[in-house]
Amino acid sequence: MDLEQQLANLPSPSERRIALRVSPAAERWVRRGHPWVYDRAIREQSHDGRPGDLAVIFDRKGRFLAVGLYAPASPIRVRVLAQGQPTKIDADWFLYKLETAAEQRQPLLQTNTTGYRLVHGENDGLPGLVIDRYGESYVVKLYTTAWVPHLADLLRGLTAVAQPKRVVLRLSRFVQRQEADLYGLHEGQLLLGKPLRNGVRFLENGLYFEADVVQGQKTGFFLDQRDNRARVEKLAEGKRVLNVFAYTGGFSLYAARGGAKEVVSLDISQPALANAMRNFKLNRAHEAVAVAEHELLVGDAFLTMKQLIANRRRFEMVIIDPPAFAKRKEEVERAVTAYGRLVRLGLHLLRSGGILVMASCSSRVSAEAFFDLVHKTAAGAGRPLQEIERTAHALDHPITFAEGAYLKCLFAVAP
């Protein structure tokens, strides 16, 4: 399948720049490096624009402030590409940003890892764009239609930097609804390479995994938890381990290689757990994986944990890595309640002296609030935690602005 044919029908970027003036507050935020300008912050605009037009933001004195991608249907009206100095945004600029991102990920190549995030959106200077590597396959995910007119330049740059054998397009739910601005592009579309018959195989710290890059959650795998999985491996020897919200068994497989005597993977998705079983089979060359007992439990996490308690099951390590409970501000209170319930259930299943691993990927719940919640809940249950470690984002998920920080994880011993 030819890349140029796939991109032939896409619109070219407009040569006419949109001139904007924004509120004093927005001006201050942009000067400090914030990558978003909201629609409500725009005070003056030279003309209407299309998705992907370049918008130049001027300050109150008419001086250049920033340039970014314009998206008329999004509350985030402009995603800033460059600020401070006038910058020519073209194919060479995109190539430079991709080369810079690839260089920053070089240390991962020394860890027998071929699955990682190559571009982490705003935090790599390419807002609204994610590019994940899975072996020789790459997934490009768009969170704004503003990237559509620039997709050809972007993919040519990716080809130059990474020489991918396959490129798959993923679209956020918001972007999928903007059909008129997609020009025939669709979720899961193959942009380059041969169609997939099965999942894509890749390495992470010497372990093989298989990811469904066309329909799987996120772009097919939770790459952001790689370092925390490695921490679990170091702590798992001789333990019975429960992995809640296991998905395709990442934490479970690391625990097994770390010498866990028993691993239980719990998830509501039977297909995800079937993939977890395949991942275990891919790694049977590791003796510890081959001999570990691996039990799959399909069911709702809350209900199944209660059933395990009723059945008097107990573990020396409980890993709880739930989905994002709070994607909007109004969901925060419900998320906090859910986290509290999970901590209490997890502690009921954890033997004295066992390790609780509790994670959150909700950016709406701050790290401090999350850690405080876990500690207070545990203390209230009569199991005050002794911290081992607090963790955040890995090398391939850098954070450059407050709203970009979402992942936090606590490792602690419960007496």
C-alpha positions as a Markdown table, in Angstrom:
| # | Residue | x | y | z |
|---|---|---|---|---|
| 1 | Met | 0.0 | 0.0 | 0.0 |
| 2 | Asp | 1.6 | 3.3 | -1.1 |
| 3 | Leu | 1.8 | 6.1 | 1.4 |
| 4 | Glu | 1.5 | 8.8 | -1.3 |
| 5 | Gln | -1.8 | 7.3 | -2.5 |
| 6 | Gln | -3.2 | 7.3 | 1.0 |
| 7 | Leu | -2.4 | 11.0 | 1.5 |
| 8 | Ala | -3.3 | 12.3 | -2.0 |
| 9 | Asn | -6.8 | 13.4 | -1.0 |
| 10 | Leu | -5.8 | 15.3 | 2.1 |
| 11 | Pro | -5.9 | 19.1 | 2.0 |
| 12 | Ser | -2.7 | 21.1 | 1.8 |
| 13 | Pro | -1.9 | 23.5 | 4.7 |
| 14 | Ser | -3.2 | 27.0 | 4.0 |
| 15 | Glu | -0.5 | 29.6 | 3.3 |
| 16 | Arg | -2.6 | 32.3 | 4.8 |
| 17 | Arg | -1.9 | 32.7 | 8.5 |
| 18 | Ile | -4.5 | 33.6 | 11.1 |
| 19 | Ala | -3.6 | 36.5 | 13.3 |
| 20 | Leu | -4.9 | 36.4 | 16.9 |
| 21 | Arg | -4.8 | 38.5 | 20.0 |
| 22 | Val | -5.7 | 36.8 | 23.3 |
| 23 | Ser | -6.7 | 37.7 | 26.8 |
| 24 | Pro | -4.0 | 39.0 | 29.2 |
| 25 | Ala | -4.3 | 35.8 | 31.2 |
| 26 | Ala | -3.8 | 33.6 | 28.2 |
| 27 | Glu | -0.9 | 35.8 | 27.1 |
| 28 | Arg | 0.8 | 35.1 | 30.4 |
| 29 | Trp | 0.2 | 31.4 | 30.2 |
| 30 | Val | 1.6 | 31.2 | 26.6 |
| 31 | Arg | 4.7 | 33.2 | 27.7 |
| 32 | Arg | 5.3 | 30.6 | 30.4 |
| 33 | Gly | 5.2 | 27.8 | 27.9 |
| 34 | His | 1.7 | 26.5 | 28.2 |
| 35 | Pro | 0.7 | 24.8 | 24.9 |
| 36 | Trp | -3.0 | 25.5 | 24.8 |
| 37 | Val | -5.1 | 28.6 | 23.9 |
| 38 | Tyr | -8.8 | 28.1 | 24.6 |
| 39 | Asp | -11.6 | 29.6 | 22.4 |
| 40 | Arg | -12.8 | 31.8 | 25.2 |
| 41 | Ala | -9.3 | 33.4 | 25.5 |
| 42 | Ile | -9.4 | 34.8 | 21.9 |
| 43 | Arg | -10.1 | 38.5 | 21.8 |
| 44 | Glu | -9.4 | 39.4 | 18.1 |
| 45 | Gln | -9.1 | 37.2 | 15.0 |
| 46 | Ser | -8.2 | 38.2 | 11.5 |
| 47 | His | -10.4 | 35.7 | 9.7 |
| 48 | Asp | -12.0 | 32.3 | 10.0 |
| 49 | Gly | -9.7 | 29.3 | 9.5 |
| 50 | Arg | -9.7 | 25.6 | 8.8 |
| 51 | Pro | -8.3 | 22.8 | 10.9 |
| 52 | Gly | -4.6 | 22.8 | 10.6 |
| 53 | Asp | -4.2 | 26.5 | 9.6 |
| 54 | Leu | -1.3 | 28.2 | 11.3 |
| 55 | Ala | -2.4 | 30.8 | 13.8 |
| 56 | Val | 0.0 | 33.5 | 14.9 |
| 57 | Ile | -0.6 | 35.0 | 18.3 |
| 58 | Phe | 0.4 | 38.5 | 19.0 |
| 59 | Asp | 0.7 | 40.3 | 22.4 |
| 60 | Arg | -1.1 | 43.5 | 23.3 |
| 61 | Lys | 1.7 | 45.6 | 21.7 |
| 62 | Gly | 1.5 | 43.7 | 18.4 |
| 63 | Arg | 4.7 | 41.6 | 19.0 |
| 64 | Phe | 5.0 | 38.0 | 18.1 |
| 65 | Leu | 4.0 | 35.7 | 20.9 |
| 66 | Ala | 3.6 | 32.2 | 19.5 |
| 67 | Val | 2.5 | 30.1 | 16.5 |
| 68 | Gly | 0.3 | 27.1 | 16.6 |
| 69 | Leu | -2.2 | 24.8 | 14.9 |
| 70 | Tyr | -5.8 | 26.1 | 14.6 |
| 71 | Ala | -8.8 | 23.9 | 15.3 |
| 72 | Pro | -12.1 | 25.7 | 14.9 |
| 73 | Ala | -14.3 | 22.9 | 16.3 |
| 74 | Ser | -12.2 | 22.4 | 19.5 |
| 75 | Pro | -12.4 | 24.2 | 22.8 |
| 76 | Ile | -8.6 | 24.2 | 22.6 |
| 77 | Arg | -8.6 | 26.5 | 19.7 |
| 78 | Val | -4.8 | 26.8 | 19.2 |
| 79 | Arg | -2.2 | 24.2 | 20.1 |
| 80 | Val | 1.1 | 26.0 | 20.4 |
| 81 | Leu | 4.1 | 24.7 | 18.3 |
| 82 | Ala | 6.6 | 27.5 | 19.0 |
| 83 | Gln | 6.8 | 30.5 | 21.2 |
| 84 | Gly | 9.0 | 33.5 | 21.8 |
| 85 | Gln | 10.7 | 33.7 | 18.4 |
| 86 | Pro | 9.0 | 33.7 | 14.9 |
| 87 | Thr | 9.4 | 30.1 | 13.6 |
| 88 | Lys | 8.9 | 28.7 | 10.2 |
| 89 | Ile | 6.6 | 25.7 | 10.5 |
| 90 | Asp | 7.2 | 23.3 | 7.6 |
| 91 | Ala | 8.3 | 19.8 | 6.7 |
| 92 | Asp | 11.9 | 20.4 | 7.9 |
| 93 | Trp | 10.6 | 21.7 | 11.3 |
| 94 | Phe | 8.5 | 18.6 | 11.8 |
| 95 | Leu | 11.4 | 16.4 | 10.8 |
| 96 | Tyr | 13.6 | 18.2 | 13.4 |
| 97 | Lys | 11.0 | 17.6 | 16.2 |
| 98 | Leu | 10.8 | 13.9 | 15.3 |
| 99 | Glu | 14.6 | 13.6 | 15.2 |
| 100 | Thr | 14.8 | 15.3 | 18.6 |
| 101 | Ala | 12.2 | 13.0 | 20.1 |
| 102 | Ala | 13.9 | 9.9 | 18.7 |
| 103 | Glu | 17.3 | 11.0 | 20.1 |
| 104 | Gln | 15.7 | 11.4 | 23.6 |
| 105 | Arg | 14.5 | 7.8 | 23.5 |
| 106 | Gln | 17.9 | 6.3 | 22.6 |
| 107 | Pro | 18.6 | 5.0 | 26.1 |
| 108 | Leu | 15.6 | 2.6 | 25.8 |
| 109 | Leu | 17.2 | 0.8 | 22.9 |
| 110 | Gln | 19.9 | -0.4 | 25.3 |
| 111 | Thr | 17.3 | -2.2 | 27.4 |
| 112 | Asn | 16.1 | -4.7 | 24.8 |
| 113 | Thr | 13.0 | -2.6 | 24.3 |
| 114 | Thr | 11.3 | -2.0 | 20.9 |
| 115 | Gly | 7.9 | -0.8 | 22.3 |
| 116 | Tyr | 7.8 | 2.8 | 23.5 |
| 117 | Arg | 6.3 | 6.2 | 22.9 |
| 118 | Leu | 8.2 | 8.1 | 20.3 |
| 119 | Val | 6.2 | 11.3 | 20.5 |
| 120 | His | 4.3 | 12.3 | 23.6 |
| 121 | Gly | 2.2 | 15.2 | 22.2 |
| 122 | Glu | 2.6 | 18.6 | 23.8 |
| 123 | Asn | 5.5 | 17.4 | 25.9 |
| 124 | Asp | 7.6 | 16.7 | 22.8 |
| 125 | Gly | 6.5 | 20.0 | 21.1 |
| 126 | Leu | 3.9 | 18.3 | 18.8 |
| 127 | Pro | 0.6 | 19.0 | 20.6 |
| 128 | Gly | -2.3 | 16.7 | 20.0 |
| 129 | Leu | -0.2 | 14.0 | 18.4 |
| 130 | Val | 1.1 | 10.7 | 19.8 |
| 131 | Ile | 3.4 | 8.3 | 17.9 |
| 132 | Asp | 4.0 | 4.9 | 19.5 |
| 133 | Arg | 6.5 | 2.3 | 18.3 |
| 134 | Tyr | 5.7 | -1.4 | 18.4 |
| 135 | Gly | 8.7 | -3.2 | 16.8 |
| 136 | Glu | 8.7 | -2.2 | 13.2 |
| 137 | Ser | 5.2 | -1.0 | 13.3 |
| 138 | Tyr | 4.2 | 2.6 | 14.4 |
| 139 | Val | 0.9 | 4.0 | 15.5 |
| 140 | Val | 0.1 | 7.6 | 14.8 |
| 141 | Lys | -2.8 | 8.9 | 17.0 |
| 142 | Leu | -4.5 | 12.2 | 16.4 |
| 143 | Tyr | -6.2 | 14.1 | 19.2 |
| 144 | Thr | -7.1 | 17.0 | 16.9 |
| 145 | Thr | -8.0 | 17.3 | 13.2 |
| 146 | Ala | -5.5 | 20.2 | 13.0 |
| 147 | Trp | -2.9 | 17.5 | 12.1 |
| 148 | Val | -4.8 | 16.3 | 9.1 |
| 149 | Pro | -3.3 | 18.8 | 6.5 |
| 150 | His | 0.1 | 18.2 | 7.9 |
| 151 | Leu | -0.1 | 14.4 | 8.0 |
| 152 | Ala | 1.9 | 13.9 | 4.8 |
| 153 | Asp | 4.8 | 16.0 | 6.0 |
| 154 | Leu | 4.6 | 14.2 | 9.4 |
| 155 | Leu | 4.7 | 10.7 | 7.9 |
| 156 | Arg | 7.5 | 11.5 | 5.5 |
| 157 | Gly | 9.4 | 12.7 | 8.5 |
| 158 | Leu | 8.6 | 9.6 | 10.4 |
| 159 | Thr | 9.7 | 7.4 | 7.5 |
| 160 | Ala | 13.0 | 9.3 | 7.4 |
| 161 | Val | 13.6 | 9.0 | 11.2 |
| 162 | Ala | 12.3 | 5.5 | 11.9 |
| 163 | Gln | 12.0 | 3.5 | 8.6 |
| 164 | Pro | 8.7 | 1.9 | 9.7 |
| 165 | Lys | 7.4 | -1.1 | 7.9 |
| 166 | Arg | 3.9 | -0.3 | 8.9 |
| 167 | Val | 2.0 | 2.8 | 10.1 |
| 168 | Val | -1.5 | 2.6 | 11.6 |
| 169 | Leu | -3.7 | 5.6 | 12.2 |
| 170 | Arg | -5.7 | 5.9 | 15.4 |
| 171 | Leu | -8.1 | 8.7 | 16.2 |
| 172 | Ser | -9.4 | 10.0 | 19.5 |
| 173 | Arg | -13.2 | 9.8 | 20.0 |
| 174 | Phe | -13.5 | 13.6 | 19.6 |
| 175 | Val | -11.6 | 13.5 | 16.3 |
| 176 | Gln | -13.6 | 10.5 | 15.0 |
| 177 | Arg | -16.8 | 12.7 | 15.3 |
| 178 | Gln | -15.2 | 15.3 | 13.0 |
| 179 | Glu | -15.8 | 13.3 | 9.8 |
| 180 | Ala | -16.0 | 16.3 | 7.4 |
| 181 | Asp | -12.5 | 17.3 | 8.5 |
| 182 | Leu | -10.9 | 13.8 | 8.1 |
| 183 | Tyr | -11.2 | 13.5 | 4.3 |
| 184 | Gly | -11.8 | 9.8 | 4.4 |
| 185 | Leu | -9.3 | 9.0 | 7.1 |
| 186 | His | -10.7 | 6.6 | 9.7 |
| 187 | Glu | -9.9 | 4.9 | 13.0 |
| 188 | Gly | -7.5 | 1.9 | 12.6 |
| 189 | Gln | -6.6 | 2.8 | 9.0 |
| 190 | Leu | -3.4 | 1.3 | 7.6 |
| 191 | Leu | -1.3 | 4.2 | 6.1 |
| 192 | Leu | 1.8 | 2.2 | 5.2 |
| 193 | Gly | 2.7 | -1.4 | 4.9 |
| 194 | Lys | 0.9 | -4.8 | 4.7 |
| 195 | Pro | -2.4 | -5.5 | 6.5 |
| 196 | Leu | -2.2 | -7.1 | 9.9 |
| 197 | Arg | -3.4 | -10.7 | 10.4 |
| 198 | Asn | -2.6 | -10.8 | 14.1 |
| 199 | Gly | -1.3 | -8.6 | 16.8 |
| 200 | Val | 2.1 | -6.8 | 16.5 |
| 201 | Arg | 4.9 | -8.3 | 18.4 |
| 202 | Phe | 7.5 | -6.2 | 20.3 |
| 203 | Leu | 10.0 | -6.4 | 23.1 |
| 204 | Glu | 9.9 | -4.6 | 26.5 |
| 205 | Asn | 12.9 | -5.2 | 28.8 |
| 206 | Gly | 13.5 | -8.5 | 27.0 |
| 207 | Leu | 9.9 | -9.8 | 27.3 |
| 208 | Tyr | 7.8 | -10.4 | 24.2 |
| 209 | Phe | 4.3 | -8.8 | 24.0 |
| 210 | Glu | 1.7 | -8.8 | 21.4 |
| 211 | Ala | -0.5 | -5.7 | 20.9 |
| 212 | Asp | -3.6 | -5.0 | 18.9 |
| 213 | Val | -2.7 | -1.7 | 17.4 |
| 214 | Val | -5.9 | -1.4 | 15.3 |
| 215 | Gln | -8.5 | -1.9 | 18.0 |
| 216 | Gly | -6.7 | -2.2 | 21.3 |
| 217 | Gln | -7.0 | 0.3 | 24.2 |
| 218 | Lys | -4.9 | 3.5 | 23.8 |
| 219 | Thr | -2.7 | 2.5 | 20.8 |
| 220 | Gly | -2.7 | -1.2 | 21.7 |
| 221 | Phe | -0.7 | -1.4 | 25.0 |
| 222 | Phe | -0.1 | 0.6 | 28.2 |
| 223 | Leu | 3.5 | 1.6 | 27.3 |
| 224 | Asp | 3.5 | 4.2 | 30.1 |
| 225 | Gln | 3.7 | 1.6 | 32.9 |
| 226 | Arg | 6.9 | -0.1 | 31.6 |
| 227 | Asp | 9.1 | 1.2 | 34.5 |
| 228 | Asn | 6.5 | 0.2 | 37.1 |
| 229 | Arg | 6.2 | -3.2 | 35.7 |
| 230 | Ala | 10.0 | -3.6 | 36.0 |
| 231 | Arg | 9.7 | -2.5 | 39.7 |
| 232 | Val | 7.1 | -5.2 | 40.3 |
| 233 | Glu | 9.5 | -7.8 | 38.8 |
| 234 | Lys | 12.1 | -6.9 | 41.4 |
| 235 | Leu | 9.6 | -7.3 | 44.3 |
| 236 | Ala | 7.7 | -10.4 | 43.2 |
| 237 | Glu | 10.0 | -13.3 | 44.1 |
| 238 | Gly | 8.2 | -16.0 | 46.0 |
| 239 | Lys | 5.0 | -14.1 | 46.2 |
| 240 | Arg | 1.4 | -14.8 | 45.3 |
| 241 | Val | 0.4 | -11.8 | 43.1 |
| 242 | Leu | -3.0 | -10.4 | 42.2 |
| 243 | Asn | -3.1 | -8.1 | 39.2 |
| 244 | Val | -6.4 | -6.1 | 39.1 |
| 245 | Phe | -7.4 | -4.5 | 35.8 |
| 246 | Ala | -4.8 | -6.7 | 34.3 |
| 247 | Tyr | -5.7 | -6.0 | 30.6 |
| 248 | Thr | -3.2 | -8.1 | 28.6 |
| 249 | Gly | -1.1 | -9.1 | 31.6 |
| 250 | Gly | 1.9 | -6.7 | 31.6 |
| 251 | Phe | 2.3 | -6.6 | 35.3 |
| 252 | Ser | 1.5 | -10.3 | 35.6 |
| 253 | Leu | 4.2 | -11.3 | 33.2 |
| 254 | Tyr | 6.9 | -9.2 | 34.9 |
| 255 | Ala | 5.8 | -10.7 | 38.2 |
| 256 | Ala | 6.2 | -14.2 | 36.8 |
| 257 | Arg | 9.6 | -13.5 | 35.4 |
| 258 | Gly | 10.5 | -12.0 | 38.8 |
| 259 | Gly | 9.8 | -15.4 | 40.5 |
| 260 | Ala | 6.3 | -15.1 | 41.7 |
| 261 | Lys | 4.9 | -18.5 | 42.7 |
| 262 | Glu | 1.4 | -17.6 | 41.7 |
| 263 | Val | -0.1 | -14.9 | 39.5 |
| 264 | Val | -3.8 | -14.1 | 39.2 |
| 265 | Ser | -4.8 | -11.7 | 36.4 |
| 266 | Leu | -8.3 | -10.1 | 36.8 |
| 267 | Asp | -10.0 | -8.1 | 34.1 |
| 268 | Ile | -13.5 | -7.6 | 32.8 |
| 269 | Ser | -12.4 | -8.3 | 29.2 |
| 270 | Gln | -12.1 | -12.0 | 28.1 |
| 271 | Pro | -10.3 | -11.1 | 24.9 |
| 272 | Ala | -7.7 | -9.0 | 26.8 |
| 273 | Leu | -7.1 | -12.0 | 29.2 |
| 274 | Ala | -6.8 | -14.3 | 26.2 |
| 275 | Asn | -4.0 | -11.9 | 24.9 |
| 276 | Ala | -2.4 | -12.1 | 28.4 |
| 277 | Met | -2.3 | -15.9 | 28.1 |
| 278 | Arg | -0.7 | -15.5 | 24.6 |
| 279 | Asn | 1.9 | -13.1 | 26.1 |
| 280 | Phe | 2.8 | -15.7 | 28.7 |
| 281 | Lys | 3.2 | -18.4 | 26.0 |
| 282 | Leu | 5.5 | -16.1 | 24.1 |
| 283 | Asn | 7.9 | -16.0 | 27.0 |
| 284 | Arg | 8.0 | -19.6 | 28.1 |
| 285 | Ala | 11.7 | -19.6 | 27.3 |
| 286 | His | 12.1 | -17.8 | 30.6 |
| 287 | Glu | 12.1 | -20.6 | 33.2 |
| 288 | Ala | 10.4 | -18.5 | 35.9 |
| 289 | Val | 7.5 | -17.7 | 33.5 |
| 290 | Ala | 7.2 | -21.3 | 32.4 |
| 291 | Val | 6.8 | -22.6 | 36.0 |
| 292 | Ala | 4.6 | -19.8 | 37.4 |
| 293 | Glu | 1.0 | -20.6 | 38.0 |
| 294 | His | -1.1 | -18.1 | 36.1 |
| 295 | Glu | -4.8 | -17.9 | 36.8 |
| 296 | Leu | -7.2 | -15.8 | 34.7 |
| 297 | Leu | -10.3 | -14.3 | 36.2 |
| 298 | Val | -12.9 | -12.6 | 34.0 |
| 299 | Gly | -15.2 | -10.2 | 35.8 |
| 300 | Asp | -15.9 | -6.8 | 37.3 |
| 301 | Ala | -13.0 | -5.8 | 39.5 |
| 302 | Phe | -15.0 | -4.7 | 42.5 |
| 303 | Leu | -17.3 | -7.7 | 42.5 |
| 304 | Thr | -14.6 | -10.2 | 41.9 |
| 305 | Met | -12.3 | -8.8 | 44.6 |
| 306 | Lys | -15.2 | -9.2 | 47.0 |
| 307 | Gln | -15.7 | -12.8 | 45.9 |
| 308 | Leu | -12.0 | -13.5 | 46.4 |
| 309 | Ile | -12.3 | -12.0 | 49.9 |
| 310 | Ala | -15.3 | -14.3 | 50.6 |
| 311 | Asn | -13.3 | -17.2 | 49.4 |
| 312 | Arg | -10.5 | -16.3 | 51.8 |
| 313 | Arg | -7.9 | -15.8 | 49.0 |
| 314 | Arg | -4.9 | -13.9 | 50.2 |
| 315 | Phe | -1.8 | -12.5 | 48.4 |
| 316 | Glu | 1.6 | -11.1 | 49.2 |
| 317 | Met | 1.3 | -8.5 | 46.4 |
| 318 | Val | -1.8 | -6.7 | 45.1 |
| 319 | Ile | -1.5 | -4.5 | 42.0 |
| 320 | Ile | -4.4 | -2.2 | 41.2 |
| 321 | Asp | -4.0 | -0.2 | 38.0 |
| 322 | Pro | -7.5 | 1.1 | 37.1 |
| 323 | Pro | -8.6 | 3.0 | 34.1 |
| 324 | Ala | -9.0 | 6.8 | 34.2 |
| 325 | Phe | -12.0 | 7.2 | 36.5 |
| 326 | Ala | -12.0 | 11.0 | 36.1 |
| 327 | Lys | -11.7 | 12.4 | 32.6 |
| 328 | Arg | -13.9 | 15.5 | 33.5 |
| 329 | Lys | -13.9 | 17.7 | 36.5 |
| 330 | Glu | -17.4 | 16.6 | 37.6 |
| 331 | Glu | -16.1 | 13.0 | 37.8 |
| 332 | Val | -13.4 | 13.6 | 40.3 |
| 333 | Glu | -15.5 | 13.0 | 43.4 |
| 334 | Arg | -16.7 | 9.6 | 42.0 |
| 335 | Ala | -13.2 | 8.7 | 41.1 |
| 336 | Val | -11.9 | 9.4 | 44.6 |
| 337 | Thr | -14.7 | 7.2 | 46.0 |
| 338 | Ala | -13.7 | 4.4 | 43.6 |
| 339 | Tyr | -10.0 | 4.6 | 44.5 |
| 340 | Gly | -10.9 | 4.4 | 48.2 |
| 341 | Arg | -13.0 | 1.3 | 47.6 |
| 342 | Leu | -10.2 | -0.3 | 45.7 |
| 343 | Val | -7.6 | 0.4 | 48.4 |
| 344 | Arg | -9.9 | -1.2 | 51.0 |
| 345 | Leu | -10.6 | -4.2 | 48.9 |
| 346 | Gly | -6.9 | -4.6 | 48.0 |
| 347 | Leu | -5.9 | -4.5 | 51.7 |
| 348 | His | -8.5 | -7.2 | 52.6 |
| 349 | Leu | -6.7 | -9.4 | 50.1 |
| 350 | Leu | -3.2 | -8.5 | 51.2 |
| 351 | Arg | -1.4 | -10.5 | 53.8 |
| 352 | Ser | 0.4 | -8.7 | 56.6 |
| 353 | Gly | 3.7 | -7.5 | 55.3 |
| 354 | Gly | 2.5 | -7.7 | 51.7 |
| 355 | Ile | 3.0 | -5.0 | 49.0 |
| 356 | Leu | 0.3 | -2.8 | 47.7 |
| 357 | Val | 0.9 | -1.3 | 44.2 |
| 358 | Met | -1.7 | 1.4 | 43.6 |
| 359 | Ala | -1.8 | 3.4 | 40.4 |
| 360 | Ser | -3.8 | 6.2 | 38.8 |
| 361 | Cys | -3.9 | 7.6 | 35.3 |
| 362 | Ser | -6.5 | 10.3 | 36.0 |
| 363 | Ser | -4.9 | 13.8 | 35.3 |
| 364 | Arg | -7.9 | 15.4 | 37.1 |
| 365 | Val | -6.7 | 13.8 | 40.4 |
| 366 | Ser | -3.3 | 15.2 | 41.4 |
| 367 | Ala | -0.5 | 13.0 | 42.5 |
| 368 | Glu | -0.5 | 14.5 | 46.0 |
| 369 | Ala | -4.2 | 14.1 | 46.4 |
| 370 | Phe | -4.0 | 10.5 | 45.2 |
| 371 | Phe | -1.2 | 9.5 | 47.5 |
| 372 | Asp | -2.9 | 11.2 | 50.4 |
| 373 | Leu | -6.1 | 9.4 | 49.6 |
| 374 | Val | -4.4 | 6.0 | 49.5 |
| 375 | His | -2.6 | 6.6 | 52.8 |
| 376 | Lys | -5.6 | 7.9 | 54.7 |
| 377 | Thr | -7.8 | 5.1 | 53.4 |
| 378 | Ala | -5.2 | 2.5 | 54.5 |
| 379 | Ala | -4.8 | 4.1 | 57.9 |
| 380 | Gly | -8.6 | 4.2 | 58.3 |
| 381 | Ala | -8.6 | 0.5 | 57.6 |
| 382 | Gly | -6.0 | -0.1 | 60.4 |
| 383 | Arg | -3.2 | -0.8 | 57.8 |
| 384 | Pro | -1.0 | 2.3 | 57.8 |
| 385 | Leu | 1.3 | 2.0 | 54.8 |
| 386 | Gln | 5.1 | 2.1 | 54.9 |
| 387 | Glu | 6.1 | 3.6 | 51.6 |
| 388 | Ile | 8.6 | 1.9 | 49.3 |
| 389 | Glu | 8.5 | 4.4 | 46.4 |
| 390 | Arg | 6.4 | 6.9 | 44.6 |
| 391 | Thr | 6.7 | 7.0 | 40.8 |
| 392 | Ala | 5.5 | 9.2 | 38.0 |
| 393 | His | 6.3 | 9.2 | 34.2 |
| 394 | Ala | 8.9 | 7.3 | 32.3 |
| 395 | Leu | 11.5 | 8.6 | 30.0 |
| 396 | Asp | 9.3 | 8.3 | 26.9 |
| 397 | His | 6.4 | 10.1 | 28.6 |
| 398 | Pro | 8.0 | 13.4 | 29.5 |
| 399 | Ile | 5.9 | 16.1 | 31.2 |
| 400 | Thr | 6.4 | 19.8 | 30.4 |
| 401 | Phe | 3.1 | 21.3 | 31.7 |
| 402 | Ala | 0.8 | 20.6 | 34.6 |
| 403 | Glu | -2.2 | 19.2 | 32.7 |
| 404 | Gly | 0.1 | 16.7 | 31.0 |
| 405 | Ala | 0.9 | 14.9 | 34.3 |
| 406 | Tyr | -1.5 | 12.0 | 34.8 |
| 407 | Leu | 0.4 | 8.9 | 35.9 |
| 408 | Lys | 1.3 | 8.2 | 39.5 |
| 409 | Cys | 2.0 | 5.0 | 41.4 |
| 410 | Leu | 2.6 | 4.1 | 45.0 |
| 411 | Phe | 4.5 | 1.0 | 46.2 |
| 412 | Ala | 4.0 | 0.4 | 49.9 |
| 413 | Val | 4.1 | -2.3 | 52.5 |
| 414 | Ala | 0.9 | -2.9 | 54.6 |
| 415 | Pro | 1.5 | -4.3 | 58.1 |
